[in-house]
Structure formats: C-alpha cells, structure tokens
Amino acid sequence: MQIDTTTALFSAQTKVPHVNKDVDDAALKAQTDKFESLMLKTLLDTSMKDEDPLYGKSPGDKIYKSMYREQVAEVSSGGFGLSELLFNFLKENR
C-alpha cells in the first residue's frame, strides 16, 4: 500500500496568514529576549564562580548570588544582539 504524502508536504509549506502581526511580533520579541536572558545567565554562572577563598561562606550566599546574576541577565537582555538576530531570523522564516 502506497501513501501519498504530496498533499501533506504542500500544506506544510504554505504559510498561514497572521491576523495581527504586531501582537505576534511583540510576543516573538519577548520570547527571544527571554532566550537571550537565559544565555546571559548561563554565561554569568560560568564566569562568576561561587568559590571565593577570601570570604567565608554565609547561609544563602549561593542563592543571593544566583538571584543577582539572574536579575543582571534579565535587565541586560535585548542589548547584546542575540535576541535581535534570533528575532529577525524567526520573523523571516514564519
């Protein structure tokens, strides 16, 4: 038994018209900014190790430092170019 996949392939290649592109673009930009924030957080976690022999350990020290790096990453997202690059790529390939 042979299955005809041409209809499925053709329908997958057609683009679905978007009703409100401004809302879609804003949502896409927000998601790419969140992705850039995640990448920056990972970079900060790697570069700012929690091991510092000059200062003693205090309870919750790692939690506060992690929260600090997360806030720095969120505030900085959208300014490094990764978000814009990803946004433009995804917008063109919808």
C-alpha positions as CSV (number, residue, x, y, z in Angstrom):
1,M,0.0,0.0,0.0
2,Q,1.5,3.3,-1.1
3,I,0.8,6.5,0.9
4,D,0.6,9.8,-1.0
5,T,2.4,12.5,1.0
6,T,2.3,15.3,-1.5
7,T,-0.8,16.9,-0.1
8,A,0.7,16.9,3.5
9,L,4.0,18.3,2.2
10,F,2.3,21.0,0.2
11,S,0.1,22.1,3.1
12,A,3.0,22.2,5.5
13,Q,4.9,24.5,3.2
14,T,2.1,27.1,2.8
15,K,2.2,29.9,5.2
16,V,-0.7,30.6,7.5
17,P,-1.8,34.3,7.4
18,H,-1.5,36.0,10.7
19,V,-4.3,38.2,11.8
20,N,-2.3,40.7,14.0
21,K,1.4,40.7,13.1
22,D,2.2,43.5,15.7
23,V,1.0,41.3,18.6
24,D,2.8,38.3,17.1
25,D,6.0,40.3,16.7
26,A,5.8,41.6,20.3
27,A,5.3,38.1,21.6
28,L,8.2,36.8,19.5
29,K,10.4,39.6,20.7
30,A,9.6,38.9,24.3
31,Q,10.5,35.2,23.8
32,T,13.8,36.0,22.1
33,D,14.6,38.4,24.9
34,K,13.9,35.7,27.4
35,F,16.2,33.3,25.5
36,E,19.0,35.9,25.4
37,S,18.5,36.3,29.2
38,L,18.9,32.6,29.7
39,M,22.1,32.6,27.6
40,L,23.5,35.5,29.6
41,K,22.6,33.9,32.9
42,T,24.4,30.7,31.8
43,L,27.4,32.9,30.8
44,L,27.4,34.7,34.2
45,D,27.0,31.5,36.1
46,T,30.1,30.1,34.4
47,S,32.2,33.2,34.7
48,M,31.3,34.1,38.2
49,K,32.0,31.0,40.2
50,D,30.7,30.9,43.8
51,E,34.0,29.7,45.2
52,D,35.9,32.6,46.7
53,P,38.6,31.7,49.3
54,L,39.0,35.3,50.6
55,Y,35.5,35.4,52.1
56,G,33.7,33.0,54.4
57,K,30.5,31.2,53.5
58,S,27.3,32.5,54.8
59,P,23.9,30.8,54.7
60,G,22.1,31.5,51.5
61,D,25.2,33.0,49.8
62,K,24.8,31.0,46.7
63,I,21.1,31.7,46.4
64,Y,21.7,35.5,46.6
65,K,24.5,35.4,44.1
66,S,22.3,33.3,41.7
67,M,19.4,35.8,42.1
68,Y,21.8,38.7,41.4
69,R,23.1,37.1,38.2
70,E,19.5,36.3,37.1
71,Q,18.5,39.9,37.5
72,V,21.6,41.2,35.7
73,A,20.8,38.8,32.8
74,E,17.2,39.9,32.6
75,V,18.0,43.6,32.7
76,S,20.7,43.2,30.1
77,S,18.7,41.0,27.7
78,G,17.9,42.6,24.4
79,G,21.1,44.6,24.3
80,F,23.6,42.1,23.2
81,G,22.3,41.4,19.7
82,L,21.5,37.7,20.1
83,S,17.8,38.5,20.7
84,E,17.6,40.7,17.7
85,L,19.4,38.2,15.5
86,L,17.1,35.4,16.5
87,F,14.0,37.6,16.2
88,N,14.9,38.6,12.6
89,F,15.6,35.0,11.7
90,L,12.4,33.7,13.1
91,K,10.3,36.5,11.7
92,E,11.6,35.9,8.2
93,N,11.0,32.1,8.4
94,R,7.4,32.0,9.7
